[in-house]
Amino acid sequence: MKSILIFGAGRSSHMLIQYLTEHARQFRWKIIVADSGEKYKGENAAVDYRKVDVTDEPARDMEVSEADLVISMLPARFHPLVALSCVKFSKNLFTASYESKELKAFEDEVNQKGLFFLNECGLDPGLDHMSAMKLIDRIKFEGHDLQSFESFTGGLVAPESDSNPWHYKFSWNPRNVVLAGQDGPAKFIQNGKYKYIPYNRLFRRTELIDIENYGLFEGYANRDSLKYIEKYNLQGIPTIYRGTLRRPGFCRAWNVFVQLGATDDSYEMENTENMTHREFINSFLYYHPTDSVELKLYHYMHIDQDSDIIQKLKWLGIFSKTKIGLKKATPAQIMEHILKHKWQLLPGEKDMVVMWHKFTYREKNTGNPMQLTSSLVVTGENDIHTAMAKTVGLPLAVAVKLFLTGKINLTGMHIPTDRLIYEPVLAELEQQGIGFLEKLEEEKPEE
C-alpha cells in the first residue's frame, strides 16, 4: 500500500483530495491529510486526518518519513520546509506553486537521490504551462515560424452568479487580489521591443479579449512575461505577453484604489480599529471644510458624475460609516477586509475559470500569417466545489496518479512543460471536463 501525505486542507485542496480518495481503493493508496487548522471534513473513509503544524520540524519529519509521496497545498512560503523533510527522507514532492529560488536550492540533492519534484502543476501556474507547450511544440514540429504568444487567465464569477457591478467575486486568496501587480513592473516584449508597465499604470493599460460564447473580458499584464521565454524555449520570439482576466470596467474602477494608495501594504495606519470605511477613504484625500468625501474623491480622481465607476464604488460601501474594527492594519489589509464582505461567493453560487492563449505564426509552406487561439472555461458546481479548486487541484492529482502508476517516469526537479508530463495529464483532464477549444484562422491585418 502506497501512502500519500497531503499538507494543507484549504479550499484549493478539496478536489485534489476527492480525486485521490476516489482512486485509493483501486490502487491501494492510503491518504493522509496534515493540516494545522480545522479538521478536514471529507466524507471518504480513505482519508486519515492529522493535525500537524508544518513549522514543527520533528512532527513534520515524522509524517514525511512514513509517506511514499508528499503533496504540499500549503501557502508557497511553507514549501521549502516540506522540501527539506522530503530530501532528508528521500521522498518525492508535488506542489501547485511557483518554483521559487528556495525550492530550486534543493535541485542538486533531488538529482543526486533520484527523486522527482514537480512544481507549478496547478492552474496558473500549471494548466497554462501544459496547454501552451502542447501548441508551441506542435507549431514548431510542423515547421512554422512562431511570431507571438499571448496568454491570459482569470478566476471570475460565473454569469449565473454575477450579481454585482464589478462582475467579480473571490474564488481564491483575497490578499493576492488586493496586492496584484505590486511586486515590480510588468515586463513583456512587443514586436521585438521590451516594454515595462509600472504598478501605478498597470490597470489603465488593458486590452479587450472576446471569448466565443462568453463575451468580452479585459486583460492586464502580469508581472514578468520574460521568464517564460526560457521556460517555453521561445528564444527570439518577437512578442510574448501574459496577463490576468477581468470583466470590462473592473480595472478602471480598481485603479481608483491603486491611485489613492488604498492597496499599499508597506505601513500600518493609526486608529484603524475605530475608523469607518468613509474615514479610511477620506484619509487619502485633501482637506476641505465643506466638500463631501464622495465629491473630493471624484474630483481628485477625475471621475465624471455619470461614470459607471461611481456605481461600483458606492456598491462596495466604501463611503459608509461601518467600523473597520481591525487593529494596526495596513491600507491593503483594510481593503481586503471591506472586499471580503462584498465579493464573497454565497452558498450555492458558482465561480468560473477562464484561460485563453493566442499564437500567431507564419505558415511553413505559404508564409501566410495564421492565428491559433485556445480557450478553456470551467464553471464551478457551488461555493465549495469551485472551478478554482478543480483547476488547481485536479492537474496535480492526475500527475500524482500518473507518477504512482508508472505513466510518468522521470527524476529531477520539473515543471510540467515536458511532453512526457503534459501529454498524459492533459489527456486525462479532458476526460474530467477540463478541455480546451482551439480555433485556427488566417490572421487579419489591422485596419
MITORKOL-209825 format. One record per residue (C-alpha): residue number from 1; residue in one letter; x, y, z. Coordinates in Angstrom, 1 decimal. Example, Ala and Ser with C-alpha at 12.3 -4.5 7.8 and 13.67 -1.06 7.14 Angstrom:
<rs>
   i aa      X      Y      Z
   1  A   12.3   -4.5    7.8
   2  S   13.7   -1.1    7.1
</rs>
This chain:
<rs>
   i aa      X      Y      Z
   1  M    0.0    0.0    0.0
   2  K    1.3    3.4   -1.0
   3  S    0.9    6.3    1.4
   4  I    0.2    9.8    0.1
   5  L    0.7   12.7    2.5
   6  I   -1.1   15.9    1.7
   7  F    0.0   19.1    3.6
   8  G   -2.9   21.6    3.6
   9  A   -6.6   21.2    3.6
  10  G   -7.6   24.6    2.3
  11  R  -10.2   25.4   -0.4
  12  S   -7.9   24.5   -3.3
  13  S   -7.2   21.1   -1.8
  14  H  -10.8   19.9   -1.9
  15  M  -10.9   18.5   -5.4
  16  L   -7.4   17.0   -5.2
  17  I   -8.3   15.1   -2.0
  18  Q  -11.6   13.9   -3.5
  19  Y   -9.9   12.7   -6.7
  20  L   -7.2   10.8   -4.9
  21  T   -9.6    9.2   -2.4
  22  E  -11.8    8.1   -5.3
  23  H   -8.9    6.1   -6.7
  24  A   -7.5    5.0   -3.3
  25  R   -9.2    1.6   -3.2
  26  Q   -8.3    0.8   -6.8
  27  F   -4.6    1.5   -6.4
  28  R   -4.4    0.6   -2.7
  29  W   -3.4    4.1   -1.5
  30  K   -3.6    5.5    2.0
  31  I   -4.5    9.2    2.0
  32  I   -3.2   11.3    4.9
  33  V   -4.2   14.9    5.2
  34  A   -2.0   17.0    7.6
  35  D   -3.2   20.5    8.5
  36  S   -2.8   22.8   11.4
  37  G   -6.4   24.2   11.2
  38  E   -9.8   22.7   11.5
  39  K  -10.2   19.0   10.7
  40  Y  -10.7   18.2    7.0
  41  K  -14.3   17.3    6.7
  42  G  -14.0   14.7    4.0
  43  E  -16.7   12.0    3.7
  44  N  -14.4    9.3    2.3
  45  A  -13.1    6.8    4.9
  46  A   -9.8    6.6    2.9
  47  V   -8.8   10.0    4.4
  48  D   -6.7    9.9    7.6
  49  Y   -6.6   13.4    9.1
  50  R   -3.8   14.5   11.3
  51  K   -3.3   17.9   13.0
  52  V    0.2   18.9   12.2
  53  D    2.0   22.3   12.3
  54  V    4.3   22.3    9.3
  55  T    6.8   24.6   11.2
  56  D    7.2   21.9   13.8
  57  E   10.2   20.1   12.3
  58  P   10.0   16.8   14.4
  59  A    6.3   16.5   13.7
  60  R    6.7   17.3   10.0
  61  D    9.7   14.9    9.7
  62  M    7.7   12.1   11.3
  63  E    4.8   12.4    8.8
  64  V    7.1   12.7    5.8
  65  S    9.3    9.8    6.8
  66  E    6.3    7.4    6.8
  67  A    4.9    8.6    3.4
  68  D    5.7    7.3   -0.1
  69  L    4.8   10.6   -1.8
  70  V    4.2   14.1   -0.4
  71  I    1.9   16.9   -1.8
  72  S    2.1   20.4   -0.4
  73  M   -1.1   22.5   -0.9
  74  L    0.1   25.0    1.8
  75  P    0.9   28.6    1.0
  76  A    4.1   28.8   -1.0
  77  R    6.3   30.1    1.8
  78  F    6.0   26.7    3.6
  79  H    7.0   24.6    0.6
  80  P   10.8   24.8    1.4
  81  L   10.1   23.4    4.9
  82  V    8.3   20.4    3.3
  83  A   11.0   20.1    0.7
  84  L   13.7   20.0    3.4
  85  S   12.0   17.0    5.0
  86  C   11.4   15.3    1.6
  87  V   15.1   15.5    0.7
  88  K   16.1   14.3    4.2
  89  F   13.9   11.2    3.9
  90  S   14.2   10.7    0.1
  91  K   10.5   11.4   -0.7
  92  N    9.0   12.7   -3.9
  93  L    7.2   16.1   -3.7
  94  F    4.4   17.7   -5.7
  95  T    3.2   21.3   -5.5
  96  A    0.9   23.6   -7.4
  97  S    3.0   26.7   -6.7
  98  Y    5.8   28.6   -8.5
  99  E    9.2   27.0   -8.3
 100  S   10.9   29.5   -6.1
 101  K   14.6   30.0   -5.7
 102  E   14.3   28.5   -2.2
 103  L   12.9   25.3   -3.8
 104  K   15.5   25.3   -6.6
 105  A   18.2   25.3   -4.0
 106  F   17.3   21.6   -3.4
 107  E   17.8   20.6   -7.1
 108  D   21.3   19.1   -6.7
 109  E   20.1   16.9   -3.8
 110  V   17.0   15.9   -5.7
 111  N   19.1   14.8   -8.7
 112  Q   21.6   13.0   -6.6
 113  K   18.9   11.0   -4.8
 114  G   17.0   10.3   -8.0
 115  L   13.8   12.0   -6.6
 116  F   11.0   13.6   -8.6
 117  F    9.9   17.1   -7.6
 118  L    7.1   18.5   -9.6
 119  N    6.1   22.2   -9.1
 120  E    3.8   24.6  -10.9
 121  C    1.2   21.9  -11.6
 122  G   -2.0   23.7  -10.7
 123  L   -4.0   26.2  -12.8
 124  D   -1.7   29.2  -13.2
 125  P    1.0   28.0  -12.9
 126  G    0.2   24.6  -14.3
 127  L   -2.6   24.3  -16.9
 128  D   -1.2   27.4  -18.5
 129  H    2.2   25.7  -19.0
 130  M    0.8   22.4  -20.2
 131  S   -1.8   23.8  -22.7
 132  A    0.7   26.4  -24.1
 133  M    3.5   23.9  -24.5
 134  K    1.2   21.4  -26.3
 135  L    0.6   24.1  -29.0
 136  I    4.1   25.5  -29.0
 137  D    5.6   22.1  -29.6
 138  R    3.0   21.4  -32.3
 139  I    3.7   24.7  -34.1
 140  K    7.5   24.0  -34.0
 141  F    7.2   20.4  -35.1
 142  E    5.2   21.5  -38.1
 143  G    7.9   23.9  -39.0
 144  H    6.0   27.2  -38.7
 145  D    7.6   30.5  -37.7
 146  L    6.1   31.5  -34.4
 147  Q    5.7   35.3  -34.1
 148  S    3.8   35.9  -30.9
 149  F    2.4   34.2  -27.8
 150  E   -0.2   35.8  -25.5
 151  S   -1.8   34.1  -22.6
 152  F   -4.4   35.2  -20.0
 153  T   -6.1   33.5  -17.1
 154  G   -8.8   34.7  -14.7
 155  G  -10.7   33.4  -11.7
 156  L  -14.1   35.1  -12.0
 157  V  -17.7   34.7  -11.1
 158  A  -20.0   32.5  -13.3
 159  P  -22.6   34.5  -15.2
 160  E  -25.5   32.9  -13.3
 161  S  -24.0   34.1  -10.0
 162  D  -22.9   37.5  -11.3
 163  S  -24.9   39.9   -9.1
 164  N  -22.7   42.9   -8.6
 165  P  -21.5   45.8  -10.8
 166  W  -17.9   44.7  -10.5
 167  H  -18.8   41.3  -12.1
 168  Y  -16.3   39.7   -9.7
 169  K  -16.2   37.6   -6.6
 170  F  -13.4   35.9   -4.8
 171  S  -12.6   32.3   -5.7
 172  W   -9.0   32.3   -4.4
 173  N   -6.8   34.2   -1.9
 174  P   -8.3   37.7   -1.5
 175  R   -5.0   39.1   -0.3
 176  N   -3.4   38.2   -3.6
 177  V   -6.1   40.0   -5.5
 178  V   -5.5   43.2   -3.4
 179  L   -1.8   43.1   -3.9
 180  A   -1.8   42.0   -7.5
 181  G    0.9   43.8   -9.6
 182  Q    2.8   45.3   -6.7
 183  D    5.9   43.1   -6.9
 184  G    7.7   45.1   -9.6
 185  P    6.8   46.4  -13.0
 186  A    5.1   44.2  -15.6
 187  K    7.6   43.2  -18.3
 188  F    7.0   41.8  -21.8
 189  I    8.1   42.0  -25.4
 190  Q    6.0   43.5  -28.1
 191  N    7.2   43.4  -31.7
 192  G   10.8   43.0  -30.6
 193  K   10.7   45.9  -28.1
 194  Y   11.0   45.4  -24.4
 195  K    8.0   47.0  -22.6
 196  Y    7.5   47.9  -18.9
 197  I    4.4   48.9  -17.0
 198  P    4.8   50.3  -13.5
 199  Y    2.2   49.5  -10.9
 200  N    0.6   52.9  -11.0
 201  R   -0.2   52.4  -14.7
 202  L   -0.9   48.7  -14.7
 203  F   -4.7   48.9  -14.5
 204  R   -5.0   51.5  -17.2
 205  R   -3.1   49.5  -19.8
 206  T   -5.5   46.8  -20.7
 207  E   -6.8   45.0  -23.8
 208  L  -10.1   43.6  -24.7
 209  I  -10.5   39.9  -25.5
 210  D  -13.6   38.3  -27.0
 211  I  -14.0   34.6  -26.0
 212  E  -16.6   32.8  -28.0
 213  N  -19.9   32.1  -26.1
 214  Y  -18.6   34.0  -23.1
 215  G  -18.3   37.6  -24.3
 216  L  -15.8   40.3  -23.6
 217  F  -13.0   40.3  -21.0
 218  E  -10.2   42.7  -20.3
 219  G   -6.7   41.7  -19.6
 220  Y   -3.9   43.5  -17.7
 221  A   -0.3   42.5  -17.8
 222  N    1.3   40.0  -15.3
 223  R    4.5   40.9  -13.5
 224  D    7.1   39.2  -15.7
 225  S    6.4   37.6  -19.0
 226  L   10.1   37.5  -19.9
 227  K   10.9   34.5  -17.7
 228  Y    8.6   32.4  -19.9
 229  I   10.9   32.8  -22.9
 230  E   13.3   30.3  -21.3
 231  K   10.6   28.1  -19.7
 232  Y    8.8   27.6  -23.0
 233  N   12.0   27.7  -25.1
 234  L   10.9   30.7  -27.1
 235  Q   14.2   32.5  -27.6
 236  G   13.9   35.1  -30.3
 237  I   10.1   35.4  -30.3
 238  P    9.1   39.0  -31.2
 239  T    6.1   39.1  -28.9
 240  I    5.4   37.5  -25.5
 241  Y    2.7   38.7  -23.1
 242  R    1.0   37.1  -20.2
 243  G   -1.9   38.7  -18.3
 244  T   -4.9   38.4  -15.9
 245  L   -8.5   38.5  -17.0
 246  R  -11.4   40.5  -15.5
 247  R  -14.7   41.7  -17.0
 248  P  -14.6   45.1  -18.8
 249  G  -14.7   48.1  -16.4
 250  F  -13.1   46.3  -13.4
 251  C   -9.6   47.6  -14.0
 252  R  -10.6   51.2  -14.5
 253  A  -12.5   51.2  -11.2
 254  W   -9.8   49.2   -9.3
 255  N   -7.3   51.8  -10.4
 256  V   -9.1   54.3   -8.2
 257  F   -7.8   52.4   -5.1
 258  V   -4.3   52.0   -6.6
 259  Q   -4.0   55.7   -7.2
 260  L   -5.4   56.6   -3.7
 261  G   -2.8   54.3   -2.0
 262  A   -5.6   52.1   -0.6
 263  T   -3.8   48.9   -1.7
 264  D   -0.5   49.8    0.0
 265  D    0.8   47.1    2.3
 266  S    4.0   48.8    3.5
 267  Y    2.8   50.6    6.6
 268  E    0.2   50.4    9.3
 269  M   -2.5   53.2    9.7
 270  E   -3.4   54.8   13.0
 271  N   -6.6   54.0   15.0
 272  T   -7.9   51.6   12.4
 273  E  -10.0   49.7   15.0
 274  N  -12.3   52.7   15.4
 275  M  -12.0   54.0   11.8
 276  T  -15.0   53.8    9.5
 277  H  -14.9   52.9    5.8
 278  R  -15.7   56.5    5.0
 279  E  -12.8   57.8    7.2
 280  F  -10.5   55.3    5.6
 281  I  -11.1   56.7    2.1
 282  N  -11.1   60.3    3.4
 283  S   -7.7   59.7    5.0
 284  F   -6.1   59.7    1.5
 285  L   -7.9   62.8    0.3
 286  Y   -7.2   66.5    0.7
 287  Y   -8.9   68.5    3.5
 288  H  -11.9   70.7    2.6
 289  P  -14.3   72.2    5.2
 290  T  -17.5   71.6    3.2
 291  D  -16.9   69.2    0.3
 292  S  -18.1   65.6    0.9
 293  V  -15.8   62.6    0.8
 294  E  -17.6   61.5   -2.4
 295  L  -17.1   64.9   -4.1
 296  K  -13.4   65.0   -3.1
 297  L  -12.7   61.5   -4.4
 298  Y  -14.5   62.2   -7.7
 299  H  -12.6   65.5   -8.2
 300  Y   -9.2   64.0   -7.2
 301  M   -9.6   61.0   -9.5
 302  H  -11.3   63.0  -12.3
 303  I  -14.4   60.8  -12.2
 304  D  -17.4   62.1  -14.1
 305  Q  -20.7   62.3  -12.2
 306  D  -22.3   59.8  -14.7
 307  S  -19.3   57.4  -14.7
 308  D  -20.2   53.7  -14.0
 309  I  -17.2   53.8  -11.6
 310  I  -19.4   55.6   -9.1
 311  Q  -21.9   52.8   -9.0
 312  K  -19.0   50.3   -8.4
 313  L  -17.5   52.4   -5.5
 314  K  -20.9   53.0   -3.8
 315  W  -21.8   49.3   -4.0
 316  L  -18.7   48.4   -2.2
 317  G  -19.8   50.5    0.8
 318  I  -16.6   52.5    0.9
 319  F  -18.5   55.7    1.8
 320  S  -20.4   54.0    4.7
 321  K  -19.9   54.7    8.4
 322  T  -19.3   51.0    9.1
 323  K  -16.5   50.5   11.5
 324  I  -13.4   48.6   10.2
 325  G  -12.6   47.0   13.5
 326  L   -9.0   45.9   12.7
 327  K   -6.1   46.8   14.9
 328  K   -2.9   48.1   13.4
 329  A   -3.9   47.4    9.8
 330  T   -2.2   48.4    6.5
 331  P   -4.3   50.0    3.8
 332  A   -4.2   46.7    1.8
 333  Q   -5.5   44.8    4.8
 334  I   -8.4   47.2    5.3
 335  M   -9.3   46.9    1.6
 336  E   -9.2   43.2    1.8
 337  H  -11.5   43.3    4.9
 338  I  -14.0   45.5    3.1
 339  L  -14.0   43.4   -0.1
 340  K  -14.4   40.1    1.7
 341  H  -17.8   41.1    2.8
 342  K  -18.9   42.2   -0.7
 343  W  -17.1   39.8   -3.1
 344  Q  -17.6   36.5   -1.3
 345  L  -19.3   33.6   -3.1
 346  L  -22.5   32.9   -1.3
 347  P  -23.8   29.4   -0.6
 348  G  -24.7   27.7   -3.9
 349  E  -23.1   30.4   -6.0
 350  K  -20.6   29.4   -8.8
 351  D  -17.2   30.7   -9.9
 352  M  -15.7   30.5  -13.3
 353  V  -12.1   30.0  -14.5
 354  V  -11.1   31.3  -17.9
 355  M   -7.9   30.7  -19.8
 356  W   -7.1   32.0  -23.2
 357  H   -3.9   31.6  -25.4
 358  K   -3.3   33.3  -28.7
 359  F   -0.4   32.3  -31.1
 360  T    0.4   33.9  -34.4
 361  Y    2.8   32.3  -36.8
 362  R    3.8   32.2  -40.5
 363  E    2.7   29.0  -42.2
 364  K    5.7   26.9  -43.3
 365  N    4.8   26.4  -46.9
 366  T    2.8   29.5  -47.8
 367  G    4.2   32.1  -45.4
 368  N    0.6   33.1  -44.7
 369  P    0.1   34.7  -41.2
 370  M   -2.1   32.4  -39.1
 371  Q   -3.7   32.9  -35.7
 372  L   -4.4   30.0  -33.4
 373  T   -6.4   30.5  -30.2
 374  S   -7.1   28.0  -27.4
 375  S   -9.6   28.7  -24.7
 376  L  -10.7   27.0  -21.5
 377  V  -13.8   27.8  -19.5
 378  V  -14.7   25.8  -16.3
 379  T  -17.7   26.6  -14.2
 380  G  -17.8   25.5  -10.5
 381  E  -20.7   23.4   -9.1
 382  N  -21.1   25.6   -6.0
 383  D  -19.1   27.7   -3.5
 384  I  -17.3   24.5   -2.2
 385  H  -16.8   22.5   -5.4
 386  T  -15.4   25.5   -7.2
 387  A  -13.9   25.8  -10.6
 388  M  -10.8   27.2   -8.9
 389  A  -10.4   24.2   -6.6
 390  K  -11.0   21.9   -9.6
 391  T   -8.5   23.5  -11.9
 392  V   -5.8   23.9   -9.2
 393  G   -6.3   20.5   -7.6
 394  L   -7.0   18.1  -10.4
 395  P   -3.9   18.7  -12.6
 396  L   -1.8   18.0   -9.5
 397  A   -3.9   15.0   -8.5
 398  V   -3.7   13.5  -12.0
 399  A    0.0   14.0  -12.1
 400  V    0.4   12.2   -8.8
 401  K   -1.7    9.2  -10.1
 402  L    0.3    9.0  -13.3
 403  F    3.5    9.0  -11.4
 404  L    2.5    6.4   -8.9
 405  T    1.2    4.1  -11.7
 406  G    4.4    4.5  -13.7
 407  K    2.9    6.6  -16.5
 408  I    5.3    9.4  -15.7
 409  N    8.8    8.0  -15.2
 410  L   11.1   10.9  -14.6
 411  T   13.5   12.1  -11.9
 412  G   14.8   15.5  -11.0
 413  M   13.1   18.9  -10.5
 414  H   10.4   19.7  -13.1
 415  I    7.6   22.0  -14.0
 416  P    5.0   20.4  -16.4
 417  T    6.5   21.8  -19.7
 418  D    7.9   18.4  -20.6
 419  R    5.8   16.5  -23.2
 420  L    6.2   13.3  -21.0
 421  I    4.2   15.2  -18.3
 422  Y    1.8   17.4  -20.1
 423  E    0.5   14.9  -22.7
 424  P   -0.9   12.3  -20.3
 425  V   -2.1   14.9  -17.8
 426  L   -4.0   16.9  -20.4
 427  A   -5.5   13.7  -21.9
 428  E   -7.0   12.7  -18.5
 429  L   -8.1   16.2  -17.6
 430  E  -10.1   16.3  -20.8
 431  Q  -12.0   13.3  -19.5
 432  Q  -12.6   15.2  -16.3
 433  G  -14.2   18.1  -18.3
 434  I  -11.2   20.3  -18.4
 435  G  -10.6   20.6  -22.1
 436  F   -9.5   23.4  -24.5
 437  L  -11.3   24.7  -27.5
 438  E   -9.0   25.5  -30.4
 439  K   -9.7   27.8  -33.3
 440  L   -7.3   28.3  -36.3
 441  E   -7.8   31.1  -38.9
 442  E   -5.7   33.3  -41.2
 443  E   -4.7   36.4  -39.3
 444  K   -6.4   39.5  -40.5
 445  P   -4.3   42.7  -40.9
 446  E   -5.0   45.6  -38.6
 447  E   -7.1   48.3  -40.3
</rs>
